[in-house]
Amino acid sequence: MHHAAFPLMIPVDDSGLAFQGFITVNGEDHIIDVRLPDLTDPTSRGTLYTSPRMQHILRHHTEQIQRMLDQSDDLTLFLTELKNILEHDERIVASSMTAHSLSSNHYSILVAELKRVGYHTIQSMSDTMDKIDLEILDDRERSHIVRLTIPHNYPVTPATASADLPGTLDAAATSGTSLTTIVENIQSVIHVYQDLFDCMDELDTMTRILDPDHPTRKDMWRRIALGHHCSLHLEIDPQHPRQVPKVRFFGNVKRVASLKEKWHSALDQWDSEERPFQNLCKVLQLPGQHPTSQDSQGASGDTECAICYAYKLQHGGQAAQTPDVICANEQCNRGFHPSCLYEWLRSNPNTTRSFNILFGKCPYCGEVSQKEKEKKACGNTNDMVERGYIVHQ
């Protein structure tokens, strides 16, 4: 059945008694769900469902509306009477006008402020304009995305912002009574970190970064490939990016020992006037040149797991694993994910077990050791795998 006076109402079942849609009151649409009573059933009663705001407004007319529903078998008649009540209630009229005024004022202010910030900075915006992403360029023309959250009653409630920047942004910098103020505050923070960004960009450009996959401006750490299945975990102080960073070496025990010795013996050569990459080249005697794509492809076997041929392994709901279990044989020097190594040894019939400890040979050079009569074996009965980790006694 089509209700010409209320075209936004549609039936929701075949009984002709249940309807959903919208009713327009004083220019404002309100969602409504009406269930008319079955007049052939003396116990049947009508029901009316609407938004929490409308329910609050209608609380003064609850009994009257219920009587109208219980006696009605015509949707148009009931809605006409309901609309008449709503349009003549001063409380409802005032509420509707206030809501309309607030909404209009909200969007007018928002559009005016976005114009001052610059429409060209808008990267994305939700349909209701409550989520807006702006692009800010720093002194080196690097792009930074500022994510704005606009409350429905802005500017009564301040907008808030977030950005991928080091540390935790001060609340004063990420909230304000105007979008211009917020953007200017974040621009000031970005300006402070220009030297830091220069240092991190040089590391990303001049070294082979293993982790993170896609560094952001808030990531102050890097996992750098050093060759021979060795890598360096580096943490930069965002306030003092040129000072000696925190480091941790990964790889074959002997090779790591050599790297640590280089690090400690030449650490006094670290020059705080130079960037971290330049100092790393000097202290660790690294090649100070950009790794070409051919170099990276050729060295992929130097970083990936010798079993699954991947660098990162997502194991269940745990954090991603990297090939940090390194064969002790320097002529092999292959790396393995702990989980890959555990599963391989568990399925190998030559592996022996003692409680939760697996005893076995390196999956990669075990065959070589047999041919060489185990003169160059990287694993023997003194090499253990416990929960997937090789432990050399």
C-alpha positions in Angstrom: 0.0 0.0 0.0 1.3 3.5 -1.0 0.7 6.3 1.5 0.9 9.5 -0.6 1.1 11.8 2.5 4.0 9.8 3.9 6.0 8.5 0.9 9.0 7.6 3.2 7.0 4.9 5.0 7.2 1.3 3.6 5.6 -1.9 4.8 8.0 -4.5 6.3 5.8 -7.6 6.2 2.7 -9.0 4.4 0.2 -8.2 7.3 -0.2 -4.6 6.3 0.3 -3.6 9.9 4.0 -3.0 10.2 5.8 -0.1 8.7 9.2 1.6 8.8 10.5 4.9 7.4 10.7 8.6 8.2 8.3 11.2 9.3 9.1 14.9 8.5 8.4 17.4 11.3 9.2 21.1 10.9 11.7 20.3 8.1 13.5 17.6 10.1 13.3 13.8 9.3 12.8 11.4 12.2 13.2 7.6 11.8 10.0 5.7 12.9 8.7 2.2 13.2 4.9 1.7 13.5 3.1 -1.6 14.4 -0.7 -1.1 14.1 -2.9 -3.4 16.2 -4.9 -6.3 14.8 -8.4 -5.0 15.5 -9.8 -8.5 15.2 -7.8 -9.4 18.3 -9.1 -7.7 21.4 -5.7 -8.2 23.1 -3.6 -6.7 20.3 -1.9 -3.4 20.9 -0.1 -1.0 18.6 3.6 -0.1 19.2 5.7 2.9 18.1 9.5 2.9 17.9 11.7 5.9 17.1 15.0 7.5 17.9 16.1 8.1 21.5 15.9 11.8 21.0 12.3 11.6 19.7 11.3 9.2 22.5 12.5 11.8 24.9 10.4 14.5 23.2 7.3 12.3 23.0 7.4 11.3 26.7 4.8 14.0 27.4 2.3 12.4 25.0 2.9 8.7 25.7 -0.7 7.9 26.9 -2.3 9.9 24.1 -0.2 8.3 21.4 -0.9 4.8 22.8 -4.7 5.4 22.7 -4.4 6.6 19.1 -2.4 3.5 18.1 -4.7 1.0 19.8 -7.8 2.5 18.0 -6.2 2.9 14.6 -6.3 0.6 11.6 -5.0 3.2 9.1 -1.4 4.3 9.0 -2.0 7.6 7.2 -4.6 8.7 9.8 -2.3 7.8 12.7 0.7 9.5 11.2 -1.3 12.6 10.5 -2.4 12.9 14.1 1.1 12.2 15.3 2.6 14.9 13.1 -0.1 17.3 14.3 0.9 16.7 17.9 4.6 17.1 17.1 4.3 20.3 15.1 2.2 22.1 17.7 4.3 21.1 20.8 6.4 24.2 21.6 9.1 22.0 23.2 9.5 20.0 20.1 9.5 23.0 17.8 12.2 24.7 19.9 14.3 21.5 20.0 14.0 21.1 16.2 15.0 24.7 15.6 18.0 24.5 18.0 19.2 21.3 16.3 18.9 22.8 12.9 20.7 26.0 14.0 23.5 24.0 15.6 23.9 21.8 12.5 23.9 24.8 10.1 26.4 26.7 12.3 28.7 23.6 12.6 29.1 23.1 8.9 29.4 26.8 8.1 32.3 27.2 10.6 33.9 24.0 9.4 33.9 25.0 5.7 35.2 28.4 6.5 38.1 27.0 8.5 39.0 24.4 5.9 39.1 27.3 3.4 41.6 29.1 5.6 43.7 25.9 6.0 43.6 25.3 2.3 41.3 23.0 0.3 44.3 21.7 -1.5 45.6 20.1 1.8 42.5 17.8 2.1 43.4 14.2 1.3 40.2 12.5 2.3 37.0 13.4 4.2 34.0 11.4 5.5 30.5 12.0 4.2 29.6 13.7 7.6 32.9 15.6 7.7 33.7 14.2 11.1 36.9 12.6 9.8 39.3 14.7 7.7 42.8 13.9 6.6 45.1 16.9 5.7 48.5 16.8 4.1 51.2 19.1 5.4 54.6 19.5 3.7 57.7 20.2 5.8 60.8 22.2 5.1 62.1 19.4 2.8 58.8 19.0 1.0 58.2 15.7 2.9 54.5 14.8 3.2 52.9 14.4 6.7 49.2 13.4 7.1 47.2 15.0 9.9 44.1 13.1 10.9 41.4 15.4 12.3 38.4 14.2 14.3 35.5 16.7 14.4 32.9 16.4 17.1 29.3 16.9 16.1 29.0 20.0 18.2 32.3 21.6 17.0 33.4 24.3 17.9 31.7 24.0 21.3 33.8 20.8 21.7 37.3 21.2 20.3 38.5 19.1 17.4 41.4 16.7 17.9 44.2 15.5 15.7 46.8 12.8 15.3 49.9 12.4 13.1 52.7 9.9 12.7 55.3 11.7 14.6 57.9 10.6 17.2 56.8 10.1 20.8 53.4 11.2 22.1 52.1 14.5 20.9 51.2 17.0 23.5 47.4 17.4 24.0 47.8 21.1 23.5 49.2 20.5 20.1 46.5 18.1 18.9 43.4 19.9 20.1 42.1 23.4 19.7 39.1 25.7 19.1 40.1 26.1 15.4 41.6 23.8 12.7 44.1 26.5 11.8 45.5 26.5 15.3 45.8 22.7 15.3 47.5 22.6 12.0 50.0 25.4 13.0 50.8 23.5 16.2 51.6 20.3 14.4 53.6 22.2 11.8 55.7 23.6 14.7 56.3 20.0 16.0 57.3 18.8 12.5 59.7 21.7 12.1 61.6 20.6 15.3 62.2 17.1 13.9 63.7 18.1 10.5 67.2 16.9 11.4 65.8 13.6 12.8 63.8 13.0 9.5 67.0 13.7 7.5 68.9 11.1 9.6 66.2 8.5 9.2 65.7 9.1 5.5 69.5 8.6 4.9 69.4 5.3 6.8 66.4 4.2 4.7 68.1 5.2 1.5 71.7 4.1 2.1 71.1 0.8 3.9 69.0 -2.4 3.4 66.2 -2.1 5.9 64.7 -5.4 7.0 62.2 -4.0 9.5 59.8 -2.2 9.7 58.4 -3.1 6.2 57.1 0.4 5.7 58.6 2.8 8.2 56.5 5.8 9.3 57.7 9.1 10.8 57.0 7.8 14.3 59.2 4.7 13.9 62.5 5.4 15.6 64.1 2.0 15.1 65.4 0.1 12.1 66.6 -3.5 11.6 69.6 -3.2 9.1 71.1 -6.0 7.1 74.9 -6.3 7.6 75.5 -9.4 5.4 76.4 -13.0 6.3 73.0 -13.3 8.0 73.9 -10.6 10.5 71.8 -7.6 11.2 71.7 -4.6 13.4 68.7 -3.4 15.5 69.1 0.4 15.9 67.1 2.8 18.1 67.5 6.5 17.5 66.8 9.1 20.2 64.3 11.6 18.5 65.5 14.5 20.6 69.2 13.8 19.9 69.3 11.8 16.6 73.1 12.2 16.0 74.1 10.8 19.3 75.2 7.2 19.8 72.1 5.0 19.4 71.0 1.9 21.2 72.1 -1.1 19.2 71.7 -4.9 19.2 73.4 -7.4 16.9 71.9 -10.5 15.5 73.5 -13.4 13.7 76.1 -16.1 14.0 77.7 -16.1 17.4 81.3 -15.6 16.1 80.3 -13.0 13.6 78.3 -11.1 16.2 81.2 -11.2 18.6 83.4 -9.7 15.8 80.8 -6.9 15.2 80.5 -6.2 18.9 84.3 -5.9 19.2 84.4 -3.4 16.3 81.6 -1.4 17.8 83.2 -1.1 21.3 86.7 -0.5 20.0 85.8 2.2 17.6 82.9 3.8 19.5 85.1 6.7 20.6 85.2 7.7 16.9 81.5 8.5 16.9 81.1 12.1 15.8 77.9 13.8 17.0 78.3 16.3 14.2 77.7 13.6 11.6 74.5 11.6 10.9 74.1 8.0 12.2 74.7 6.4 8.8 78.1 8.1 8.3 79.1 7.0 11.8 77.9 3.4 11.3 80.1 3.2 8.2 83.1 4.4 10.1 82.6 2.4 13.3 81.5 -0.9 11.7 83.5 -0.4 8.5 80.5 -0.6 6.2 80.4 0.2 2.5 79.2 3.8 2.4 77.1 3.4 -0.8 73.5 3.0 -1.7 72.5 -0.7 -2.1 71.3 -1.3 -5.7 68.2 -3.3 -6.5 70.5 -6.0 -7.9 72.5 -6.1 -4.6 69.2 -6.4 -2.7 68.0 -9.3 -4.8 71.3 -11.1 -4.7 71.5 -10.7 -1.0 67.9 -11.9 -0.3 69.2 -15.4 0.6 71.4 -13.7 3.2 68.3 -12.6 5.2 65.6 -15.1 4.4 64.9 -18.4 6.2 66.6 -21.3 4.6 63.5 -23.4 5.0 60.5 -21.2 4.0 62.6 -18.6 2.0 60.8 -15.7 3.7 62.2 -13.1 6.0 59.0 -12.6 8.1 56.8 -15.4 9.4 53.5 -14.8 11.0 53.0 -17.7 13.5 49.5 -17.9 14.9 48.5 -14.8 16.8 52.1 -14.2 17.9 54.4 -11.4 16.7 56.1 -12.1 13.4 59.3 -14.2 13.6 62.5 -13.4 11.8 65.3 -15.9 10.9 67.4 -15.3 14.0 68.4 -18.9 14.6 71.8 -19.1 12.8 73.8 -22.2 12.1 77.1 -22.3 14.0 79.0 -23.5 11.0 80.6 -20.4 9.4 80.7 -22.1 6.0 76.9 -22.6 6.2 75.8 -19.6 8.3 72.1 -20.1 7.3 69.3 -18.5 9.3 66.0 -20.1 10.3 62.7 -19.1 11.8 62.3 -20.8 15.2 59.0 -22.3 14.2 60.3 -23.5 10.8 63.3 -25.1 12.4 61.2 -26.8 15.1 58.7 -28.2 12.6 61.5 -29.4 10.3 63.3 -31.2 13.1 60.1 -32.7 14.4 59.3 -34.3 11.0 62.9 -35.5 10.5 63.1 -39.3 11.4 66.8 -38.8 12.4 65.9 -36.3 15.1 65.9 -37.5 18.6 63.9 -36.1 21.5 64.5 -35.7 25.2 61.4 -34.3 26.9 60.8 -31.0 25.1 64.2 -30.8 23.5 64.9 -31.9 19.9 68.4 -33.0 18.9 69.3 -32.8 15.2 71.5 -31.4 12.5 71.2 -28.2 10.4 68.6 -28.6 7.7 70.7 -26.8 5.2 74.2 -28.4 5.5 73.4 -31.7 7.0 73.9 -33.4 3.6 77.3 -31.8 3.2 78.4 -33.0 6.6 77.5 -36.6 5.6 79.5 -36.4 2.5 82.5 -34.9 4.4 82.2 -37.5 7.1 80.9 -34.8 9.5 84.2 -33.0 9.4 82.3 -29.8 8.6 79.1 -30.7 10.3 77.2 -27.6 11.6 75.1 -29.8 13.9 75.8 -32.9 15.8 74.7 -34.6 19.0 76.0 -31.6 21.0 73.7 -29.2 19.1 70.2 -29.0 20.5 67.0 -27.4 19.3 64.7 -26.4 22.2 61.3 -25.0 21.1 62.8 -24.4 17.7 66.0 -22.7 18.8 69.5 -24.1 18.2 71.5 -24.2 21.4 75.2 -25.1 21.1 76.7 -26.7 24.2 
